[in-house]
Amino acid sequence: MKFYKPEELKAGMRLAKQIYNKQGVLLYERGLVLTDQIISSVQKFGLLGVLILEPAEPLPPISAEEQEFEQLQTAYMFRLRDSLIAISKGQQPEDLPALVFDLIRRFGALDHPVVFSQTIRSSEDYNYKHAVCTAILCAMIAHRLSLPTVAMNDLVTAALLADFGYLYVPKEIMRKHEDELTDAELRSIEQYRIKALQLLKKDTNPFGLSENTFTTLTEFLTVSRKENPALATAAFHLNTKILLVADKYDRMTAMSLNYQPVTSVQALKHLQKQDKLYDTSVVSALSAAISFLPVGQCVLLSSSRRGMIVSETPGDQFHPQVLDLLTNTIYDLNSPKLRGVIEITDLMTSMDQRYHFDEQSLKHFTPDMPLQVTARRIRLRLEKARRREAAKHARAAAASR
């Protein structure tokens, strides 16, 4: 699937994901073939872009849980926005405790891996959507680590407020990827984050936040968006360690208008590699909470092959049964004979396996005689059809006079 801006949409394209309005009401179903009328409606609705299936790509299966997950993100995002705007005005965020409770109720007790998908983000709504997804991840990780309800409540609250300071950051800085930020811009972001934390603490905590929430926010503030591998986080509070992992994973995998995300597998490998910055037990809990390789997912294998997940291995989702798309052979990656021999290296991001030639390469191509005869025959047939259509329009025009 690929991302398209509204002005790039064409009739005949198929939606890869549902489109919801601000209240979370379904407008257009996934798999829907776009028409000129639908495209016009999407453009007027003000969407930043949509995900479109490639011509050769089948519509991936989706469960009711996944549909609800996508729908909830939209509703949660607007609820959080209202709460943060209230805080910025010095008003009580009346809905924030209820939002925290709802997030924990829905995602803080899941005993099975879930397919974690994010909606497209812009610099205008990035912080709200990121905060919601980070809070969801925190709730799922906390459950895997058996955190008590009070600690989970403090953690999810901190996750929703962690990016409060970014609302004050100039848009030209927010449009940049974290790898593009200069040292001066990083210092500017840090100042805005400090300002936001002071606003939360102003007049002895007017919003009734717990001490553990402040501890998490304070420790989280010391970690820059540009990772410093030398920074040891071992002494941090467990809630902070969870927030660091959830924050980084969502930033790496979320689709933005400004840059392409990495795959969930690449993000997990990055977190595992940076073990001084990201706690290994927390990363393990993340890997257990998310379904990285659901049935039907197409993957790249270490043997330079491409495959599709056909069956999961209970308790070990990274060694499933994979169908080799070239030889039509099924490999059980959980088999002792194949462990370490064939591994999943990444997810396939495109189902389109056609060869692409540039104009220079095409200049060196010379068709053989049978191909030239066939091409000539097709051109003649098209030319006759064009002439018939032109004659038809001429007769119609003459009859109307």
ABEGO torsion letter per residue (X at the ends): XBBBBAAABBBGBBBABBBBBAAGBBABBBGBBBBAAAAAAAAAAGBAEBBBBBAABBBBBBBAAAAAAAAAAAAAAAAAAAAAAAAAAGBBBAAAAAAAAAAAAAAAABABBBBBBBBBBBAAAAAAAAAAAAAAAAAAAAAAAGBBAAAAAAAAAAAAAAAAAAAABBAAAAABBAAABBAAAAAAAAAAAAAAAAAAABGGGAAGBBAAAAAAAAAAAABBABBBAABBAAABBAAAAAAAAAAAAAAAABBBAABBBBBAAAAAAAAAABAAABBAAAAAAAAAABBABBBGBBBBBAAGBBBBBABBBBGBAABBBBBBAAAGBBBBAABAAABGABBBABBBABABABBBBBAAAAAABBBBAAAAAAAAAAAAAAAAAAAAAAAAAAAAAAAAX
